[in-house]
Amino acid sequence: MNKSYVMRKKEYSKYQRDVIQRYYDNLDAIKLGKLEELVTELYLAQNTPKEDRLWERAEKAMIQLKIKPKIIEHIMQKRRVEVLAENVQDWLKGL
């Protein structure tokens, strides 16, 4: 096999490894921040065609955050921005 096709494991400097590690250490906070931004977008997009797409994104974000399925189901059934916002604030306090 030609050497150009062989993938080598990338060697990172200590600084790069630290940056990568901090990113993964804070991944939940980053995802919650994005969900918080979605709350704002949902509030502004109420009663518009964009609202459905935003709710789908919010559901995917909650799944990625490993929120309990019952809670996700409750929020998605209500489809009220206030309910989602309350939960996001609670989750942020739990970090």
N, CA, C and O atoms as a printed pandas DataFrame, in Angstrom:
     atom_number atom_name residue_name chain_id  residue_number  x_coord  y_coord  z_coord
0              1         N          MET        A               1    0.848   -1.174    0.000
1              2        CA          MET        A               1    0.000    0.000    0.000
2              3         C          MET        A               1    0.894    1.238    0.000
3              4         O          MET        A               1    1.904    1.289    0.702
4              5         N          ASN        A               2    0.515    2.215   -0.782
5              6        CA          ASN        A               2    1.270    3.449   -0.898
6              7         C          ASN        A               2    1.235    4.223    0.421
7              8         O          ASN        A               2    0.197    4.292    1.078
8              9         N          LYS        A               3    2.386    4.809    0.807
9             10        CA          LYS        A               3    2.463    5.535    2.071
10            11         C          LYS        A               3    1.507    6.722    2.129
11            12         O          LYS        A               3    1.054    7.095    3.211
12            13         N          SER        A               4    1.199    7.312    0.995
13            14        CA          SER        A               4    0.323    8.489    1.009
14            15         C          SER        A               4   -1.093    8.133    1.443
15            16         O          SER        A               4   -1.848    9.012    1.861
16            17         N          TYR        A               5   -1.461    6.872    1.352
17            18        CA          TYR        A               5   -2.804    6.450    1.758
18            19         C          TYR        A               5   -2.882    6.059    3.237
19            20         O          TYR        A               5   -3.971    5.930    3.796
20            21         N          VAL        A               6   -1.739    5.877    3.851
21            22        CA          VAL        A               6   -1.721    5.467    5.247
22            23         C          VAL        A               6   -1.941    6.698    6.121
23            24         O          VAL        A               6   -1.219    7.690    6.025
24            25         N          MET        A               7   -2.955    6.606    6.971
25            26        CA          MET        A               7   -3.259    7.727    7.862
26            27         C          MET        A               7   -2.394    7.606    9.110
27            28         O          MET        A               7   -2.344    6.556    9.751
28            29         N          ARG        A               8   -1.726    8.683    9.437
29            30        CA          ARG        A               8   -0.947    8.700   10.669
30            31         C          ARG        A               8   -1.748    9.404   11.743
31            32         O          ARG        A               8   -2.524   10.319   11.467
32            33         N          LYS        A               9   -1.549    8.969   12.953
33            34        CA          LYS        A               9   -2.202    9.634   14.070
34            35         C          LYS        A               9   -1.557   11.010   14.235
35            36         O          LYS        A               9   -0.335   11.139   14.322
36            37         N          LYS        A              10   -2.399   12.019   14.276
37            38        CA          LYS        A              10   -1.909   13.380   14.414
38            39         C          LYS        A              10   -1.315   13.571   15.799
39            40         O          LYS        A              10   -1.931   13.236   16.811
40            41         N          GLU        A              11   -0.116   14.111   15.824
41            42        CA          GLU        A              11    0.515   14.407   17.099
42            43         C          GLU        A              11    0.305   15.880   17.394
43            44         O          GLU        A              11    0.706   16.745   16.615
44            45         N          TYR        A              12   -0.329   16.159   18.526
45            46        CA          TYR        A              12   -0.626   17.524   18.917
46            47         C          TYR        A              12    0.363   17.992   19.971
47            48         O          TYR        A              12    0.892   17.196   20.747
48            49         N          SER        A              13    0.602   19.294   19.986
49            50        CA          SER        A              13    1.444   19.866   21.037
50            51         C          SER        A              13    0.668   19.831   22.349
51            52         O          SER        A              13   -0.541   19.602   22.353
52            53         N          LYS        A              14    1.361   20.057   23.458
53            54        CA          LYS        A              14    0.694   20.067   24.759
54            55         C          LYS        A              14   -0.380   21.153   24.783
55            56         O          LYS        A              14   -1.477   20.924   25.294
56            57         N          TYR        A              15   -0.083   22.312   24.245
57            58        CA          TYR        A              15   -1.054   23.413   24.206
58            59         C          TYR        A              15   -2.309   22.994   23.432
59            60         O          TYR        A              15   -3.428   23.227   23.889
60            61         N          GLN        A              16   -2.120   22.376   22.261
61            62        CA          GLN        A              16   -3.259   21.936   21.453
62            63         C          GLN        A              16   -4.083   20.886   22.189
63            64         O          GLN        A              16   -5.312   20.921   22.151
64            65         N          ARG        A              17   -3.409   19.949   22.859
65            66        CA          ARG        A              17   -4.130   18.930   23.631
66            67         C          ARG        A              17   -4.945   19.575   24.749
67            68         O          ARG        A              17   -6.076   19.168   25.018
68            69         N          ASP        A              18   -4.358   20.590   25.402
69            70        CA          ASP        A              18   -5.076   21.289   26.475
70            71         C          ASP        A              18   -6.307   22.015   25.943
71            72         O          ASP        A              18   -7.360   21.991   26.579
72            73         N          VAL        A              19   -6.186   22.657   24.791
73            74        CA          VAL        A              19   -7.323   23.360   24.181
74            75         C          VAL        A              19   -8.425   22.368   23.837
75            76         O          VAL        A              19   -9.598   22.611   24.121
76            77         N          ILE        A              20   -8.050   21.263   23.231
77            78        CA          ILE        A              20   -9.022   20.226   22.869
78            79         C          ILE        A              20   -9.694   19.674   24.118
79            80         O          ILE        A              20  -10.909   19.479   24.133
80            81         N          GLN        A              21   -8.917   19.420   25.165
81            82        CA          GLN        A              21   -9.473   18.883   26.407
82            83         C          GLN        A              21  -10.452   19.866   27.046
83            84         O          GLN        A              21  -11.513   19.460   27.519
84            85         N          ARG        A              22  -10.106   21.161   27.064
85            86        CA          ARG        A              22  -11.012   22.168   27.638
86            87         C          ARG        A              22  -12.315   22.238   26.852
87            88         O          ARG        A              22  -13.386   22.417   27.432
88            89         N          TYR        A              23  -12.223   22.095   25.522
89            90        CA          TYR        A              23  -13.435   22.091   24.695
90            91         C          TYR        A              23  -14.355   20.951   25.129
91            92         O          TYR        A              23  -15.546   21.162   25.353
92            93         N          TYR        A              24  -13.806   19.756   25.245
93            94        CA          TYR        A              24  -14.635   18.606   25.619
94            95         C          TYR        A              24  -15.100   18.682   27.072
95            96         O          TYR        A              24  -16.178   18.188   27.401
96            97         N          ASP        A              25  -14.298   19.293   27.943
97            98        CA          ASP        A              25  -14.721   19.481   29.334
98            99         C          ASP        A              25  -15.929   20.404   29.430
99           100         O          ASP        A              25  -16.763   20.253   30.322
100          101         N          ASN        A              26  -16.020   21.356   28.511
101          102        CA          ASN        A              26  -17.091   22.355   28.541
102          103         C          ASN        A              26  -18.169   22.116   27.488
103          104         O          ASN        A              26  -18.986   22.999   27.227
104          105         N          LEU        A              27  -18.176   20.946   26.888
105          106        CA          LEU        A              27  -19.098   20.671   25.790
106          107         C          LEU        A              27  -20.563   20.810   26.201
107          108         O          LEU        A              27  -21.366   21.348   25.438
108          109         N          ASP        A              28  -20.920   20.336   27.389
109          110        CA          ASP        A              28  -22.309   20.470   27.841
110          111         C          ASP        A              28  -22.699   21.934   27.977
111          112         O          ASP        A              28  -23.803   22.321   27.592
112          113         N          ALA        A              29  -21.805   22.749   28.519
113          114        CA          ALA        A              29  -22.091   24.179   28.667
114          115         C          ALA        A              29  -22.233   24.842   27.305
115          116         O          ALA        A              29  -23.077   25.721   27.127
116          117         N          ILE        A              30  -21.421   24.432   26.352
117          118        CA          ILE        A              30  -21.498   24.980   24.998
118          119         C          ILE        A              30  -22.840   24.617   24.368
119          120         O          ILE        A              30  -23.507   25.469   23.781
120          121         N          LYS        A              31  -23.233   23.350   24.492
121          122        CA          LYS        A              31  -24.509   22.903   23.918
122          123         C          LYS        A              31  -25.689   23.583   24.601
123          124         O          LYS        A              31  -26.665   23.938   23.942
124          125         N          LEU        A              32  -25.607   23.768   25.920
125          126        CA          LEU        A              32  -26.681   24.462   26.631
126          127         C          LEU        A              32  -26.765   25.918   26.193
127          128         O          LEU        A              32  -27.857   26.477   26.089
128          129         N          GLY        A              33  -25.625   26.527   25.937
129          130        CA          GLY        A              33  -25.607   27.901   25.436
130          131         C          GLY        A              33  -26.300   28.003   24.091
131          132         O          GLY        A              33  -27.037   28.955   23.835
132          133         N          LYS        A              34  -26.062   27.021   23.230
133          134        CA          LYS        A              34  -26.726   27.012   21.922
134          135         C          LYS        A              34  -28.226   26.794   22.072
135          136         O          LYS        A              34  -29.020   27.375   21.332
136          137         N          LEU        A              35  -28.608   25.960   23.027
137          138        CA          LEU        A              35  -30.034   25.738   23.281
138          139         C          LEU        A              35  -30.666   27.019   23.817
139          140         O          LEU        A              35  -31.809   27.338   23.492
140          141         N          GLU        A              36  -29.923   27.741   24.629
141          142        CA          GLU        A              36  -30.400   29.022   25.155
142          143         C          GLU        A              36  -30.631   30.019   24.013
143          144         O          GLU        A              36  -31.605   30.771   24.029
144          145         N          GLU        A              37  -29.734   30.020   23.028
145          146        CA          GLU        A              37  -29.908   30.875   21.849
146          147         C          GLU        A              37  -31.148   30.456   21.063
147          148         O          GLU        A              37  -31.864   31.301   20.526
148          149         N          LEU        A              38  -31.397   29.152   21.001
149          150        CA          LEU        A              38  -32.596   28.657   20.317
150          151         C          LEU        A              38  -33.867   29.148   20.997
151          152         O          LEU        A              38  -34.863   29.417   20.326
152          153         N          VAL        A              39  -33.844   29.268   22.327
153          154        CA          VAL        A              39  -35.004   29.786   23.056
154          155         C          VAL        A              39  -35.319   31.195   22.562
155          156         O          VAL        A              39  -36.476   31.532   22.312
156          157         N          THR        A              40  -34.280   32.010   22.426
157          158        CA          THR        A              40  -34.470   33.377   21.936
158          159         C          THR        A              40  -35.035   33.369   20.523
159          160         O          THR        A              40  -35.974   34.104   20.218
160          161         N          GLU        A              41  -34.458   32.533   19.661
161          162        CA          GLU        A              41  -34.942   32.450   18.283
162          163         C          GLU        A              41  -36.396   31.986   18.241
163          164         O          GLU        A              41  -37.192   32.496   17.452
164          165         N          LEU        A              42  -36.739   31.024   19.089
165          166        CA          LEU        A              42  -38.121   30.526   19.137
166          167         C          LEU        A              42  -39.080   31.620   19.590
167          168         O          LEU        A              42  -40.184   31.744   19.061
168          169         N          TYR        A              43  -38.663   32.396   20.554
169          170        CA          TYR        A              43  -39.514   33.481   21.042
170          171         C          TYR        A              43  -39.791   34.481   19.921
171          172         O          TYR        A              43  -40.914   34.959   19.763
172          173         N          LEU        A              44  -38.753   34.788   19.149
173          174        CA          LEU        A              44  -38.907   35.758   18.062
174          175         C          LEU        A              44  -39.645   35.178   16.863
175          176         O          LEU        A              44  -40.219   35.923   16.070
176          177         N          ALA        A              45  -39.635   33.857   16.724
177          178        CA          ALA        A              45  -40.222   33.215   15.546
178          179         C          ALA        A              45  -41.616   32.661   15.803
179          180         O          ALA        A              45  -42.127   31.889   14.991
180          181         N          GLN        A              46  -42.242   33.036   16.912
181          182        CA          GLN        A              46  -43.563   32.490   17.218
182          183         C          GLN        A              46  -44.539   32.799   16.087
183          184         O          GLN        A              46  -44.575   33.904   15.546
184          185         N          ASN        A              47  -45.330   31.776   15.751
185          186        CA          ASN        A              47  -46.355   31.866   14.707
186          187         C          ASN        A              47  -45.780   32.161   13.326
187          188         O          ASN        A              47  -46.399   32.864   12.528
188          189         N          THR        A              48  -44.601   31.625   13.048
189          190        CA          THR        A              48  -44.017   31.748   11.714
190          191         C          THR        A              48  -43.639   30.348   11.228
191          192         O          THR        A              48  -43.535   29.417   12.027
192          193         N          PRO        A              49  -43.435   30.202    9.915
193          194        CA          PRO        A              49  -43.040   28.884    9.387
194          195         C          PRO        A              49  -41.699   28.392    9.957
195          196         O          PRO        A              49  -41.461   27.187   10.027
196          197         N          LYS        A              50  -40.847   29.304   10.352
197          198        CA          LYS        A              50  -39.530   28.945   10.885
198          199         C          LYS        A              50  -39.640   28.252   12.246
199          200         O          LYS        A              50  -38.726   27.532   12.650
200          201         N          GLU        A              51  -40.728   28.461   12.937
201          202        CA          GLU        A              51  -40.897   27.942   14.290
202          203         C          GLU        A              51  -40.768   26.415   14.350
203          204         O          GLU        A              51  -40.124   25.889   15.258
204          205         N          ASP        A              52  -41.367   25.705   13.403
205          206        CA          ASP        A              52  -41.297   24.233   13.404
206          207         C          ASP        A              52  -39.857   23.733   13.300
207          208         O          ASP        A              52  -39.458   22.810   14.009
208          209         N          ARG        A              53  -39.085   24.352   12.408
209          210        CA          ARG        A              53  -37.679   23.946   12.249
210          211         C          ARG        A              53  -36.888   24.204   13.534
211          212         O          ARG        A              53  -36.027   23.406   13.906
212          213         N          LEU        A              54  -37.177   25.307   14.203
213          214        CA          LEU        A              54  -36.474   25.627   15.443
214          215         C          LEU        A              54  -36.816   24.633   16.551
215          216         O          LEU        A              54  -35.946   24.247   17.331
216          217         N          TRP        A              55  -38.076   24.221   16.619
217          218        CA          TRP        A              55  -38.461   23.217   17.621
218          219         C          TRP        A              55  -37.759   21.890   17.346
219          220         O          TRP        A              55  -37.366   21.194   18.281
220          221         N          GLU        A              56  -37.597   21.534   16.068
221          222        CA          GLU        A              56  -36.874   20.306   15.722
222          223         C          GLU        A              56  -35.421   20.396   16.189
223          224         O          GLU        A              56  -34.875   19.435   16.731
224          225         N          ARG        A              57  -34.802   21.557   15.975
225          226        CA          ARG        A              57  -33.424   21.755   16.422
226          227         C          ARG        A              57  -33.321   21.682   17.943
227          228         O          ARG        A              57  -32.368   21.121   18.484
228          229         N          ALA        A              58  -34.308   22.253   18.624
229          230        CA          ALA        A              58  -34.308   22.217   20.091
230          231         C          ALA        A              58  -34.408   20.776   20.587
231          232         O          ALA        A              58  -33.726   20.388   21.535
232          233         N          GLU        A              59  -35.262   19.991   19.939
233          234        CA          GLU        A              59  -35.411   18.587   20.333
234          235         C          GLU        A              59  -34.097   17.830   20.130
235          236         O          GLU        A              59  -33.681   17.064   21.000
236          237         N          LYS        A              60  -33.447   18.041   18.992
237          238        CA          LYS        A              60  -32.167   17.374   18.732
238          239         C          LYS        A              60  -31.117   17.785   19.761
239          240         O          LYS        A              60  -30.325   16.962   20.221
240          241         N          ALA        A              61  -31.122   19.064   20.113
241          242        CA          ALA        A              61  -30.156   19.556   21.101
242          243         C          ALA        A              61  -30.385   18.897   22.457
243          244         O          ALA        A              61  -29.429   18.528   23.139
244          245         N          MET        A              62  -31.643   18.748   22.846
245          246        CA          MET        A              62  -31.940   18.111   24.132
246          247         C          MET        A              62  -31.525   16.646   24.127
247          248         O          MET        A              62  -31.041   16.129   25.134
248          249         N          ILE        A              63  -31.715   15.981   22.997
249          250        CA          ILE        A              63  -31.295   14.579   22.876
250          251         C          ILE        A              63  -29.778   14.484   23.011
251          252         O          ILE        A              63  -29.270   13.604   23.706
252          253         N          GLN        A              64  -29.048   15.390   22.345
253          254        CA          GLN        A              64  -27.586   15.388   22.435
254          255         C          GLN        A              64  -27.106   15.648   23.856
255          256         O          GLN        A              64  -26.066   15.139   24.274
256          257         N          LEU        A              65  -27.875   16.447   24.594
257          258        CA          LEU        A              65  -27.521   16.744   25.984
258          259         C          LEU        A              65  -27.920   15.618   26.937
259          260         O          LEU        A              65  -27.676   15.691   28.141
260          261         N          LYS        A              66  -28.533   14.582   26.380
261          262        CA          LYS        A              66  -28.973   13.414   27.160
262          263         C          LYS        A              66  -29.984   13.786   28.246
263          264         O          LYS        A              66  -29.928   13.289   29.371
264          265         N          ILE        A              67  -30.913   14.680   27.873
265          266        CA          ILE        A              67  -32.018   15.034   28.759
266          267         C          ILE        A              67  -32.960   13.831   28.793
267          268         O          ILE        A              67  -33.118   13.134   27.790
268          269         N          LYS        A              68  -33.578   13.591   29.931
269          270        CA          LYS        A              68  -34.479   12.445   30.063
270          271         C          LYS        A              68  -35.588   12.524   29.010
271          272         O          LYS        A              68  -36.177   13.585   28.803
272          273         N          PRO        A              69  -35.870   11.390   28.344
273          274        CA          PRO        A              69  -36.894   11.374   27.290
274          275         C          PRO        A              69  -38.257   11.899   27.743
275          276         O          PRO        A              69  -38.954   12.553   26.967
276          277         N          LYS        A              70  -38.642   11.621   28.984
277          278        CA          LYS        A              70  -39.941   12.103   29.485
278          279         C          LYS        A              70  -39.982   13.632   29.500
279          280         O          LYS        A              70  -41.006   14.232   29.172
280          281         N          ILE        A              71  -38.881   14.250   29.875
281          282        CA          ILE        A              71  -38.824   15.713   29.922
282          283         C          ILE        A              71  -38.880   16.278   28.507
283          284         O          ILE        A              71  -39.593   17.247   28.247
284          285         N          ILE        A              72  -38.128   15.673   27.598
285          286        CA          ILE        A              72  -38.150   16.120   26.201
286          287         C          ILE        A              72  -39.563   16.001   25.651
287          288         O          ILE        A              72  -40.068   16.920   25.005
288          289         N          GLU        A              73  -40.196   14.862   25.912
289          290        CA          GLU        A              73  -41.562   14.628   25.427
290          291         C          GLU        A              73  -42.515   15.692   25.972
291          292         O          GLU        A              73  -43.343   16.223   25.232
292          293         N          HIS        A              74  -42.400   15.999   27.255
293          294        CA          HIS        A              74  -43.266   17.003   27.881
294          295         C          HIS        A              74  -43.073   18.375   27.215
295          296         O          HIS        A              74  -44.042   19.054   26.875
296          297         N          ILE        A              75  -41.814   18.761   27.037
297          298        CA          ILE        A              75  -41.520   20.062   26.426
298          299         C          ILE        A              75  -42.039   20.111   24.996
299          300         O          ILE        A              75  -42.617   21.113   24.576
300          301         N          MET        A              76  -41.833   19.035   24.251
301          302        CA          MET        A              76  -42.251   19.020   22.850
302          303         C          MET        A              76  -43.770   18.981   22.714
303          304         O          MET        A              76  -44.311   19.517   21.747
304          305         N          GLN        A              77  -44.462   18.363   23.656
305          306        CA          GLN        A              77  -45.927   18.358   23.608
306          307         C          GLN        A              77  -46.480   19.746   23.899
307          308         O          GLN        A              77  -47.429   20.191   23.254
308          309         N          LYS        A              78  -45.886   20.425   24.869
309          310        CA          LYS        A              78  -46.346   21.772   25.233
310          311         C          LYS        A              78  -46.010   22.784   24.138
311          312         O          LYS        A              78  -46.822   23.644   23.796
312          313         N          ARG        A              79  -44.803   22.665   23.600
313          314        CA          ARG        A              79  -44.316   23.604   22.577
314          315         C          ARG        A              79  -44.529   25.059   23.001
315          316         O          ARG        A              79  -44.984   25.904   22.230
316          317         N          ARG        A              80  -44.180   25.302   24.249
317          318        CA          ARG        A              80  -44.234   26.668   24.772
318          319         C          ARG        A              80  -42.808   27.095   25.099
319          320         O          ARG        A              80  -42.088   26.404   25.820
320          321         N          VAL        A              81  -42.420   28.224   24.567
321          322        CA          VAL        A              81  -41.060   28.713   24.762
322          323         C          VAL        A              81  -40.758   28.898   26.249
323          324         O          VAL        A              81  -39.637   28.655   26.695
324          325         N          GLU        A              82  -41.753   29.323   27.004
325          326        CA          GLU        A              82  -41.548   29.569   28.432
326          327         C          GLU        A              82  -41.147   28.285   29.163
327          328         O          GLU        A              82  -40.289   28.307   30.046
328          329         N          VAL        A              83  -41.769   27.182   28.792
329          330        CA          VAL        A              83  -41.458   25.887   29.421
330          331         C          VAL        A              83  -40.021   25.488   29.095
331          332         O          VAL        A              83  -39.272   25.065   29.976
332          333         N          LEU        A              84  -39.644   25.624   27.838
333          334        CA          LEU        A              84  -38.278   25.294   27.432
334          335         C          LEU        A              84  -37.284   26.206   28.147
335          336         O          LEU        A              84  -36.259   25.738   28.641
336          337         N          ALA        A              85  -37.581   27.496   28.203
337          338        CA          ALA        A              85  -36.674   28.456   28.840
338          339         C          ALA        A              85  -36.471   28.132   30.320
339          340         O          ALA        A              85  -35.348   28.197   30.820
340          341         N          GLU        A              86  -37.539   27.788   31.012
341          342        CA          GLU        A              86  -37.441   27.424   32.435
342          343         C          GLU        A              86  -36.519   26.227   32.631
343          344         O          GLU        A              86  -35.663   26.220   33.516
344          345         N          ASN        A              87  -36.709   25.224   31.795
345          346        CA          ASN        A              87  -35.880   24.019   31.901
346          347         C          ASN        A              87  -34.419   24.325   31.589
347          348         O          ASN        A              87  -33.524   23.841   32.282
348          349         N          VAL        A              88  -34.174   25.117   30.560
349          350        CA          VAL        A              88  -32.794   25.462   30.208
350          351         C          VAL        A              88  -32.123   26.176   31.379
351          352         O          VAL        A              88  -30.969   25.891   31.700
352          353         N          GLN        A              89  -32.835   27.095   32.014
353          354        CA          GLN        A              89  -32.271   27.803   33.171
354          355         C          GLN        A              89  -31.943   26.824   34.301
355          356         O          GLN        A              89  -30.899   26.940   34.942
356          357         N          ASP        A              90  -32.829   25.869   34.541
357          358        CA          ASP        A              90  -32.566   24.853   35.570
358          359         C          ASP        A              90  -31.331   24.025   35.224
359          360         O          ASP        A              90  -30.505   23.739   36.091
360          361         N          TRP        A              91  -31.210   23.643   33.958
361          362        CA          TRP        A              91  -30.064   22.838   33.532
362          363         C          TRP        A              91  -28.771   23.635   33.653
363          364         O          TRP        A              91  -27.734   23.079   34.015
364          365         N          LEU        A              92  -28.822   24.932   33.355
365          366        CA          LEU        A              92  -27.631   25.771   33.480
366          367         C          LEU        A              92  -27.187   25.881   34.937
367          368         O          LEU        A              92  -25.990   25.922   35.223
368          369         N          LYS        A              93  -28.137   25.927   35.842
369          370        CA          LYS        A              93  -27.805   25.995   37.273
370          371         C          LYS        A              93  -27.133   24.710   37.731
371          372         O          LYS        A              93  -26.330   24.719   38.665
372          373         N          GLY        A              94  -27.462   23.615   37.075
373          374        CA          GLY        A              94  -26.920   22.314   37.458
374          375         C          GLY        A              94  -25.503   22.053   36.989
375          376         O          GLY        A              94  -24.912   21.033   37.345
376          377         N          LEU        A              95  -24.950   22.956   36.198
377          378        CA          LEU        A              95  -23.582   22.723   35.704
378          379         C          LEU        A              95  -22.554   22.925   36.776
379          380         O          LEU        A              95  -21.360   22.769   36.524
